[in-house]
Amino acid sequence: MKKLICFFALLLILSGCKKEGGQLVCTMTYNVSNTKNTELSLKSINESKNDQYTQFGDFITSITPERFLGKFLQMTLSNLFLSEWELGIDFFDNHLDMADPIRLADFSNNSTVVFTPEEVNVREDALLHYFMLICLFFYQEFELPEQYEDFSGNDLQYLNFDGGIGSTFDGATVGSEKIGCFVRASHENLMAPIFDPNWKGFDGNYPVTAHHYIFGNTDSTFVFYPKGPQERTVDNPMADYNVYIIRSNKYTPVTIERIPEGETKTIRGIMSFNTTDLIHIYAGADNIPYTADDIFVYAPYFWERISVILEYT
């Protein structure tokens, strides 16, 4: 968690002053966007990106999770660098209890969370160009093809099952398990082959993967890995380093107006994650399907599937 210190220090600066004025209520609704404009959204991804990997052996099949949710450490709106008056609004931050259900984003159930920040001193109109998110984990439930039914324990090199999944999502991590062909799993196995080309399967640790997402103030979507201490920049307002940061243009900035004393305003958000065919299976090094070295991985450019829309009323 040391890698988050710079970001948290920045947020304390932005939010440490006394808040005055009216009340702000924030809501966020999550959905998987699989039944609305799915063909169009996937077409837009595949027109500009390859829709299959080439380094993992032959493509076998793809899977759409039956359930998909996320858990977030921090969710913040900001206009850093883009106004003389800097404003940061936390939906929630790292001070919120780790077990608080507000942290959970149940995409597959169209869940909505409501959070009321401390009174926000909005003394002038502000266009919030950035939506910044730190994700603790993504969790999915899915059915493997029947050919994998007899694989148990850690027979599958690239799909680790530690069994420590429990029945709640109260912690900062979540485990994985397989019962027959049914899998409940965190994102680690599914991201590891993307962010570490030399990964040979779970050996007690997972490689560094993407947890930081910065939406807005860019005309494209890309991933970068800043090394060493960083100054805050337009591309990296978190000022974090030695982590993968996903920058995305799939965000509609919201303008908030001055909130008079005694009045209440609302920021309503929708975060969509298109999970159609999200999980890919490849034949691995031996290029023989349904064997122990098959690779299970999120689809190429999975971050292109995430979008955020906000409105202020």
C-alpha positions in Angstrom: 0.0 0.0 0.0 3.0 2.3 0.2 2.5 3.0 -3.5 -0.7 4.9 -2.6 0.8 7.3 -0.2 1.4 10.1 -2.7 -2.2 9.9 -3.9 -3.6 9.9 -0.3 -1.4 12.9 0.6 -2.8 14.8 -2.3 -6.4 14.0 -1.4 -5.7 15.2 2.2 -4.5 18.5 0.9 -7.6 18.9 -1.3 -10.1 17.9 1.4 -8.3 19.0 4.6 -9.8 22.5 4.6 -13.0 23.2 6.4 -16.0 22.6 4.2 -18.8 25.1 4.0 -21.9 25.6 2.0 -24.7 23.2 1.0 -24.9 19.4 0.9 -23.7 17.2 -1.9 -25.0 13.6 -2.4 -23.2 11.2 -4.7 -24.7 8.0 -6.2 -23.1 5.4 -8.5 -25.0 2.7 -10.4 -23.1 -0.2 -11.8 -24.0 -2.4 -14.7 -22.4 -4.9 -17.1 -23.9 -3.2 -20.3 -24.2 -6.6 -21.9 -27.8 -6.2 -23.1 -27.7 -2.7 -24.3 -25.6 -1.6 -27.3 -23.4 -4.6 -26.8 -22.7 -5.2 -30.5 -21.9 -1.6 -31.0 -19.6 -1.2 -28.0 -17.6 -4.4 -28.8 -17.4 -3.4 -32.4 -15.8 -0.1 -31.4 -13.2 -2.0 -29.3 -12.4 -4.5 -32.0 -12.2 -2.0 -34.9 -9.2 -0.3 -33.3 -7.6 -3.2 -31.4 -6.9 -6.8 -32.0 -9.7 -8.9 -30.4 -7.4 -11.9 -29.6 -3.9 -12.4 -28.3 -1.3 -14.0 -30.4 1.3 -14.8 -27.8 -0.7 -17.4 -25.8 -1.2 -20.1 -28.4 -4.4 -20.8 -30.3 -7.6 -19.3 -29.1 -9.9 -21.9 -27.6 -13.0 -20.0 -26.5 -14.3 -17.0 -24.5 -16.6 -16.8 -21.5 -19.0 -14.2 -20.2 -19.1 -14.2 -16.4 -22.4 -15.0 -14.7 -21.6 -12.6 -11.9 -19.1 -9.7 -11.9 -18.3 -7.2 -9.2 -15.5 -5.0 -8.0 -14.3 -3.6 -4.7 -12.8 -0.1 -4.6 -10.4 1.6 -2.2 -11.0 5.1 -3.5 -13.3 7.0 -5.8 -12.6 10.7 -6.5 -13.6 13.5 -8.8 -11.2 16.3 -9.4 -10.2 19.3 -11.6 -6.5 19.2 -10.8 -4.3 21.4 -13.1 -7.3 22.6 -15.0 -8.4 25.4 -12.8 -6.8 28.0 -10.5 -9.3 26.7 -7.9 -8.6 23.0 -7.3 -11.5 20.8 -6.1 -11.5 17.2 -5.1 -14.7 15.3 -4.1 -14.4 11.8 -2.7 -17.3 9.4 -3.1 -15.3 7.5 -0.5 -11.7 7.1 0.5 -9.3 4.8 2.3 -10.7 6.0 5.7 -14.0 4.2 5.1 -14.2 0.8 6.9 -12.9 -1.9 4.6 -16.0 -4.0 5.1 -18.4 -1.1 4.3 -20.7 -2.3 1.4 -20.4 1.1 -0.2 -17.0 -0.1 -1.5 -18.7 -2.9 -3.5 -19.7 -2.5 -7.2 -22.1 -5.3 -8.1 -22.1 -4.8 -11.9 -24.2 -7.8 -12.7 -27.0 -6.8 -10.3 -27.2 -3.1 -11.4 -26.4 -2.1 -7.8 -26.5 1.5 -6.7 -24.5 3.0 -3.8 -25.1 6.3 -2.1 -22.5 8.3 -0.3 -22.7 11.7 1.3 -19.4 13.5 1.6 -18.7 16.2 4.2 -20.2 19.5 3.2 -18.4 20.6 0.0 -17.4 24.3 -0.4 -18.2 24.8 -4.1 -17.6 28.5 -4.3 -17.8 28.7 -8.1 -18.7 26.5 -11.0 -16.2 23.7 -11.5 -15.7 21.3 -14.4 -14.4 18.0 -12.9 -12.2 16.6 -15.7 -11.0 13.6 -13.8 -12.7 10.5 -12.3 -10.0 8.6 -10.4 -10.4 5.1 -9.1 -8.3 2.6 -7.1 -9.6 -0.9 -7.5 -8.9 -3.6 -4.8 -10.2 -6.4 -6.9 -12.6 -7.6 -9.6 -14.4 -10.8 -8.8 -16.2 -13.1 -11.2 -18.2 -16.3 -11.3 -18.2 -18.4 -14.5 -18.4 -21.9 -16.0 -15.4 -23.5 -17.6 -15.9 -25.8 -20.6 -16.7 -29.3 -19.5 -13.2 -30.5 -20.6 -11.8 -28.8 -17.5 -14.1 -30.5 -15.0 -11.5 -33.1 -13.8 -8.8 -30.6 -13.2 -8.4 -30.0 -9.4 -6.3 -28.1 -7.0 -3.6 -26.3 -8.9 -3.5 -28.7 -11.9 -4.1 -25.8 -14.2 -0.8 -23.8 -14.3 -2.3 -20.5 -15.0 -5.5 -20.7 -12.9 -4.7 -20.9 -9.2 -7.3 -22.0 -6.7 -6.4 -21.1 -3.1 -9.8 -21.9 -1.7 -9.7 -18.8 0.6 -12.7 -17.2 -0.9 -15.2 -17.2 2.0 -18.8 -16.1 1.8 -18.3 -12.3 2.1 -16.3 -9.6 0.4 -15.3 -7.8 3.7 -11.5 -7.8 3.1 -9.1 -6.1 0.7 -8.6 -9.3 -1.3 -10.6 -12.3 -2.3 -9.5 -15.9 -3.1 -10.5 -18.3 -5.8 -12.1 -21.8 -6.0 -13.2 -24.3 -8.5 -16.0 -26.8 -8.0 -16.3 -29.0 -11.1 -16.5 -26.5 -13.9 -17.8 -23.6 -11.7 -15.2 -21.0 -10.8 -15.3 -18.2 -8.3 -12.2 -16.1 -8.8 -10.5 -12.7 -8.3 -8.8 -10.9 -11.2 -5.2 -11.8 -10.4 -4.9 -14.9 -12.6 -6.8 -13.2 -15.4 -4.6 -10.1 -15.4 -1.2 -11.6 -14.7 -0.4 -12.8 -18.3 -1.2 -9.3 -19.6 1.1 -7.4 -17.3 4.0 -9.9 -16.9 4.9 -11.6 -20.2 7.3 -13.8 -18.3 4.7 -15.1 -15.8 4.8 -18.9 -15.6 1.9 -19.3 -13.2 1.3 -18.7 -9.5 4.4 -19.4 -7.3 3.3 -17.7 -4.1 3.0 -14.2 -5.6 1.2 -12.5 -8.4 2.9 -9.8 -10.6 2.0 -6.1 -10.4 -1.2 -5.6 -12.3 -3.5 -2.6 -12.9 -5.4 -1.2 -9.9 -5.3 2.6 -10.7 -7.7 4.0 -13.2 -7.8 7.7 -14.2 -10.7 8.7 -16.5 -10.8 12.0 -18.4 -8.7 14.7 -19.9 -7.2 12.5 -22.6 -8.3 11.7 -26.1 -7.3 8.0 -26.0 -7.1 5.0 -23.7 -3.7 3.7 -22.7 -1.6 2.1 -19.9 1.6 3.5 -18.5 4.0 2.6 -15.7 5.8 5.6 -14.1 9.1 4.7 -12.5 10.4 6.5 -9.5 8.9 9.4 -7.5 6.6 11.5 -9.6 5.4 15.0 -9.7 1.7 15.5 -10.3 1.1 15.8 -14.0 -1.9 16.0 -16.3 -1.4 12.3 -17.3 -0.7 11.2 -13.7 -2.6 13.4 -11.2 -2.3 10.6 -8.7 1.5 11.2 -8.6 1.9 7.5 -8.1 4.7 5.3 -9.4 5.9 1.8 -9.8 2.3 0.8 -10.6 0.4 0.3 -13.8 -2.0 3.2 -14.4 -4.8 3.0 -16.9 -5.8 6.3 -18.5 -9.1 6.4 -20.3 -11.2 8.8 -22.3 -14.4 6.9 -21.6 -15.7 9.4 -19.1 -18.1 12.4 -19.5 -16.9 15.3 -17.3 -19.4 16.9 -15.1 -19.8 20.6 -14.2 -21.0 21.3 -10.7 -22.3 24.7 -9.6 -22.0 26.6 -6.4 -24.1 25.0 -3.7 -25.8 27.7 -1.5 -26.0 27.1 2.2 -28.9 24.9 3.1 -29.4 23.4 -0.4 -28.7 19.8 -1.5 -27.3 18.8 -4.9 -26.7 15.4 -6.4 -24.0 13.8 -8.6 -25.4 10.7 -10.2 -23.1 8.3 -12.0 -23.3 5.2 -14.1 -20.2 3.0 -14.4 -20.5 0.2 -17.0 -18.2 -2.7 -17.6 -19.0 -4.7 -20.7 -18.3 -8.3 -19.6 -19.4 -10.1 -22.8 -16.7 -12.6 -23.7 -14.5 -11.0 -21.1 -12.5 -14.1 -20.2 -10.4 -15.7 -23.0 -8.9 -19.2 -23.0 -5.8 -20.0 -25.0 -3.9 -23.3 -25.7 -0.7 -22.2 -24.0 2.9 -23.2 -24.8 2.1 -26.8 -26.1 -0.7 -25.3 -28.2 -3.0 -28.2 -27.3 -6.4 -27.2 -26.0 -7.8 -28.3 -22.7 -4.4 -29.1 -21.1 -2.7 -28.0 -17.9 -0.8 -25.1 -19.5 -3.9 -23.4 -21.0 -4.0 -19.7 -20.3 -7.0 -17.9 -18.9 -6.9 -14.1 -19.3 -9.0 -11.0 -19.7 -9.7 -10.0 -23.3 -7.2 -7.6 -24.9 -7.6 -4.0 -23.8 -10.2 -5.0 -21.2 -10.1 -1.5 -19.8 -11.7 -0.2 -23.0 -14.9 -1.9 -21.7 -15.2 0.4 -18.7 -17.0 3.7 -19.0 -18.3 6.4 -16.6 -21.1 8.9 -17.1 -22.0 11.5 -14.5 -24.7 14.2 -14.2 -25.2 16.9 -11.7 -28.7 17.9 -10.5 
